[in-house]
Amino acid sequence: MKRRTILKGGAALGLASMMGGKMALAQGLEKVKAGFVYVGPIGDGGWTFQHHQGALAVQEAFGDKVEIVWQENVPEGADAERVLTQMALSGCNIIFTTSFGFMDATNAVAAKFPDIKFEHATGYKRDHANVSTYNARFYEGRAIQGHIAGKMTKTNKIGYIASFPIPEVIMGINSYYLHAKKVNPAVELSIVWAFTWFDPAKEADSAKALIDQGVDVIASHTDSTAPLAEAAKTNGAVIGFGQASDMADYKPSPRVSSIIDNWAPYYVKRVGELLDGTYAQVDSWAGIPEGEVEIGEITDAVPADVKAEAEAMRDAIAARTYHPFTGPINKQDGTPWLAEGVTAPDGDLLGMNFYVEGITGEIPS
């Protein structure tokens, strides 16, 4: 069921809130109103569901010291700017915008409300002192999925449903392929670009297209459970992974593991900092070591030795003794990227606009 909060208030309330926030921030706020802007519905079972779980964790952590409001199904673009302005005027002290395409709208509205804190997920623009960014190292989880895919494919054809050609997504594709290829040199990767974050029909069609090509392991960077639903129709011939959320309804197969985005600790921390007066602008990029990226249960559908290997990789990433992008790695055109033993700088990853060697096809422009 879709649910929306009703944003109330007007300019006078917003001005009062901003002035009060500015005066009180040095010693902390007595109460925080936190807004969350979602690109999909909170019942999507994936990306938005997990962000909303984080919002609910804020409410649970601070009780009556915090009020949370949210808006679902906000399109990326002009509508996002309108929703953000409404939230600002309704008295929010902090607003979390939870999709890459909200980046420009977040910075535009932040400029008009300098005493309100804005937090943008997965973006890189911090044009104003009141804008912070936060992201998760999803590519760490993709490495583990790639290992499982390379070991378990029977057709040597694995697939990836991609959303939009941005570095976050390209990182995941490359990590998935590299780790599948490492354990199965015969593996081939097929990529379908869905050009959506959440559209179950398009996601289902993308999964069908991959299955029709003989793909028997599918990873996805979209928000619904539709790819797993399609895999479930193959009588065990195709497996896949939970994306952003555990998607446990599809255990033990076709969902053989998952990447779980755990936003709760970050949201609780940031709202807590507003309450205690320690809030400061940040650019956060956490992963498996910090618990922001979790690997869901690897089910018994995965052979015991493969499961043990995947868990060992997870533990090595957690201990920071293994980096999924460790050379030697070449770019798609064969030119060297990382030499033997060299790990990728964060700057290279955050600007990634190329496939690694072995992946066929072009990145859409």
C-alpha positions in Angstrom: 0.0 0.0 0.0 1.3 3.4 -0.8 1.4 6.0 1.9 2.1 9.7 1.9 2.6 12.1 4.7 0.8 15.4 4.3 3.2 18.3 4.5 1.6 21.2 6.3 2.6 24.7 7.1 3.6 27.8 5.2 6.4 30.4 4.8 6.0 31.8 8.3 6.4 28.5 9.9 9.4 27.7 7.7 11.1 31.0 8.6 10.5 30.5 12.3 11.9 27.0 12.0 15.0 28.2 10.2 15.7 30.9 12.7 15.1 28.6 15.6 17.4 26.0 14.1 20.2 28.5 13.5 20.1 29.8 17.0 19.9 26.4 18.7 22.3 24.4 16.6 25.4 25.2 18.6 23.9 23.6 21.6 21.8 21.1 19.8 18.1 21.2 18.9 15.4 20.1 21.4 13.4 18.5 18.7 14.2 17.6 15.0 11.7 17.3 12.1 13.3 15.0 9.5 12.0 14.7 6.0 12.7 11.8 3.5 12.1 12.1 -0.2 11.8 8.8 -2.0 11.9 8.0 -5.7 9.7 4.9 -5.4 7.1 3.5 -3.0 8.1 2.3 0.5 6.6 -1.0 -0.4 9.0 -1.6 -3.3 10.7 -4.4 -1.4 14.1 -2.9 -2.3 15.8 0.5 -2.4 13.1 2.8 -1.0 11.9 0.1 1.5 15.4 0.1 3.0 15.6 3.9 3.2 12.2 3.9 5.0 13.4 1.3 7.4 16.2 3.7 8.2 13.7 6.6 8.7 11.7 4.4 11.1 14.9 3.6 13.0 15.4 7.3 13.6 11.9 7.5 15.1 12.5 4.5 17.3 15.9 5.8 18.5 14.8 9.2 19.5 11.1 8.9 20.3 9.2 12.2 20.8 12.4 14.2 20.1 12.0 13.5 16.4 9.2 13.8 13.9 9.6 12.1 10.6 7.8 12.9 7.4 8.2 11.4 3.9 7.0 11.6 0.3 7.0 8.6 -2.0 7.1 8.3 -5.8 8.8 11.6 -6.3 10.0 12.0 -10.0 13.6 13.1 -10.5 13.4 16.7 -11.8 11.2 19.7 -11.2 8.7 17.8 -9.0 11.6 17.0 -6.6 12.3 20.7 -6.2 8.7 21.4 -5.4 8.5 18.6 -2.8 11.7 19.7 -1.2 10.5 23.3 -1.0 7.3 22.1 0.7 9.2 20.1 3.2 11.5 23.0 4.0 8.5 25.3 4.5 6.8 22.7 6.7 9.5 23.1 9.3 11.9 20.3 8.6 15.4 20.8 10.1 16.9 18.1 7.9 15.9 16.6 4.6 17.3 13.3 3.1 16.9 13.0 -0.6 17.4 9.3 -1.5 18.0 9.1 -5.2 20.9 10.2 -7.5 18.6 12.2 -9.8 17.6 14.5 -6.9 21.1 16.0 -6.8 20.4 19.3 -8.6 17.1 19.8 -7.0 18.7 19.2 -3.5 21.3 21.8 -4.1 18.9 24.3 -5.7 16.5 24.2 -2.7 19.4 24.2 -0.2 20.5 27.5 -1.5 17.2 29.0 -0.6 17.1 27.5 2.9 20.7 27.8 4.3 19.7 27.0 7.9 18.1 23.6 6.9 20.4 20.6 6.5 20.1 18.6 3.2 21.5 15.2 2.8 21.7 13.7 -0.7 22.2 9.9 -1.3 24.6 8.7 -3.9 25.4 12.1 -5.4 28.6 14.2 -5.4 27.5 17.8 -5.5 27.8 19.8 -2.2 27.4 23.3 -3.6 26.5 24.8 -0.3 27.6 24.4 3.3 24.3 22.9 4.3 24.5 20.0 1.8 26.1 16.7 2.7 26.4 13.5 0.6 26.3 9.9 1.6 26.7 6.7 -0.4 27.4 3.0 0.0 30.1 0.9 -1.5 27.7 -1.4 -3.3 30.6 -2.7 -5.5 31.9 -4.7 -2.5 28.7 -6.7 -2.5 28.8 -7.1 -6.3 32.2 -8.8 -5.9 30.7 -11.5 -3.7 27.7 -11.9 -6.1 30.1 -12.2 -9.0 32.0 -15.0 -7.3 28.8 -16.9 -6.7 27.7 -16.3 -10.3 30.9 -17.5 -11.8 30.9 -20.6 -9.8 27.2 -21.5 -10.2 26.4 -20.7 -13.8 25.9 -23.8 -16.0 25.6 -21.9 -19.3 28.6 -19.7 -18.6 26.2 -16.8 -19.3 25.5 -14.3 -16.5 23.4 -11.2 -16.7 23.0 -7.7 -15.2 20.0 -5.4 -15.2 21.4 -1.9 -15.1 19.4 1.2 -14.3 21.3 4.3 -15.5 24.8 4.8 -16.8 26.3 6.5 -13.8 29.5 5.5 -12.0 27.7 3.8 -9.1 26.1 1.4 -11.6 29.2 0.9 -13.8 31.2 0.1 -10.7 28.8 -2.7 -9.8 28.9 -4.1 -13.3 32.7 -4.2 -13.4 33.0 -5.7 -10.0 30.4 -8.4 -10.7 32.1 -9.4 -14.0 35.7 -9.3 -12.7 34.9 -11.7 -9.8 32.9 -14.0 -12.0 35.7 -14.1 -14.6 38.3 -14.7 -11.9 36.7 -18.1 -11.0 35.3 -18.9 -14.4 37.4 -17.7 -17.4 34.7 -18.9 -19.8 32.0 -16.6 -18.4 30.2 -14.1 -20.6 28.2 -11.1 -19.3 25.1 -9.7 -20.9 23.8 -6.3 -19.8 20.3 -4.9 -20.2 19.8 -1.2 -19.6 16.4 -0.6 -18.1 16.7 3.2 -17.8 14.6 3.2 -14.6 15.1 2.8 -10.9 11.7 1.3 -10.3 9.4 -0.1 -12.9 8.5 -3.7 -12.2 7.2 -4.3 -15.8 10.4 -3.0 -17.4 12.5 -4.9 -14.9 10.6 -8.1 -15.6 11.0 -7.6 -19.4 14.8 -7.1 -18.8 15.0 -10.3 -16.9 13.0 -12.1 -19.6 15.4 -10.8 -22.3 18.4 -12.1 -20.3 16.8 -15.5 -19.8 16.0 -15.7 -23.5 19.7 -15.2 -24.2 20.6 -18.3 -22.0 21.6 -16.3 -18.9 21.1 -18.4 -15.8 22.4 -16.0 -13.1 21.0 -12.5 -12.9 22.1 -9.5 -10.8 20.2 -6.2 -10.9 20.6 -2.6 -10.0 16.9 -1.7 -10.0 14.5 -1.5 -7.1 11.8 -4.1 -7.3 11.6 -7.9 -6.9 10.5 -8.4 -10.5 13.7 -9.9 -11.7 13.5 -12.6 -9.0 9.9 -13.2 -9.8 10.9 -13.9 -13.4 13.7 -16.2 -12.3 11.2 -18.1 -10.0 9.2 -19.1 -13.1 12.2 -21.1 -14.5 11.8 -24.1 -12.2 15.3 -23.6 -10.7 17.1 -23.0 -14.0 17.9 -19.3 -13.1 19.1 -17.8 -9.9 19.6 -14.3 -8.7 20.2 -12.0 -5.8 18.2 -9.6 -3.6 19.0 -6.0 -4.4 19.1 -3.2 -1.8 16.9 -5.3 0.5 17.0 -9.0 1.4 14.0 -10.0 -0.7 13.8 -13.0 1.6 10.4 -14.1 0.1 12.4 -15.7 -2.8 14.7 -17.8 -0.5 16.3 -20.3 -0.8 16.1 -20.0 -4.6 16.1 -18.1 -6.9 17.4 -15.6 -4.4 20.6 -17.2 -3.2 22.0 -14.2 -1.4 21.5 -10.4 -1.4 23.0 -7.0 -0.9 21.2 -5.2 1.9 21.6 -1.4 2.2 21.6 -0.6 5.9 20.9 3.1 6.1 19.7 3.1 9.7 23.0 3.8 11.4 23.8 6.8 9.2 20.3 8.3 9.6 20.4 7.8 13.4 23.9 9.3 13.6 23.1 12.4 11.6 19.8 13.2 13.3 21.5 12.6 16.6 24.2 15.1 15.7 21.5 17.7 15.1 20.1 17.0 18.6 23.5 17.1 20.4 25.0 20.0 18.4 27.8 18.2 16.7 26.4 18.1 13.2 28.9 19.1 10.4 28.9 18.8 6.6 30.2 15.4 5.4 30.9 13.3 2.3 30.3 9.7 3.5 31.0 6.5 1.6 30.7 3.5 3.8 30.5 -0.2 3.0 30.9 -3.7 4.4 33.4 -2.8 7.1 31.1 -0.2 8.5 28.0 -2.3 8.2 26.3 -0.1 5.7 26.5 -2.8 3.0 25.4 -6.2 4.4 25.5 -9.6 2.6 22.2 -11.4 3.2 22.2 -15.1 4.0 23.8 -17.3 1.4 21.3 -20.1 1.2 21.9 -23.8 0.9 21.1 -23.6 -2.8 24.8 -22.5 -3.1 27.3 -25.4 -2.8 29.0 -25.4 0.6 32.5 -24.7 -0.8 31.2 -21.7 -2.9 29.4 -20.4 0.2 32.5 -20.7 2.2 34.6 -18.8 -0.4 32.0 -16.1 -0.7 31.8 -15.6 3.1 35.7 -15.5 3.2 35.6 -12.7 0.6 33.0 -10.9 2.7 35.2 -11.2 5.8 38.3 -10.1 4.0 36.5 -7.0 2.7 35.2 -6.3 6.2 38.8 -6.6 7.5 40.1 -4.3 4.7 42.5 -7.0 3.7 40.9 -7.3 0.2 39.8 -4.6 -2.2 37.5 -5.7 -5.1 39.4 -3.5 -7.5 42.9 -4.8 -7.1 45.2 -4.9 -10.2 46.2 -6.1 -12.6 43.0 -4.7 -14.3 42.8 -3.4 -17.8 40.1 -1.2 -19.3 37.8 -2.6 -22.0 40.1 -1.4 -24.8 43.0 -3.2 -23.3 44.8 -0.2 -21.9 46.2 -0.7 -18.4 44.2 0.7 -15.5 45.6 -0.8 -12.4 49.0 -2.5 -12.1 49.6 -5.7 -10.2 48.6 -5.2 -6.5 47.4 -1.6 -6.9 44.0 -0.8 -5.6 41.7 1.7 -7.2 41.6 5.2 -5.8 38.2 6.4 -4.7 38.4 9.2 -7.3 38.7 6.6 -10.1 35.7 4.7 -8.8 33.5 7.8 -8.3 34.2 8.9 -11.9 34.1 5.4 -13.5 32.9 5.7 -17.1 34.4 2.6 -18.6 34.0 -1.2 -18.7 36.8 -3.4 -17.7 38.5 -5.8 -20.2 36.3 -8.7 -21.3 32.9 -6.9 -21.2 31.4 -6.4 -24.6 29.1 -3.6 -25.7 29.2 0.1 -25.1 28.0 2.2 -22.1 25.0 4.2 -23.2 25.6 8.0 -23.5 
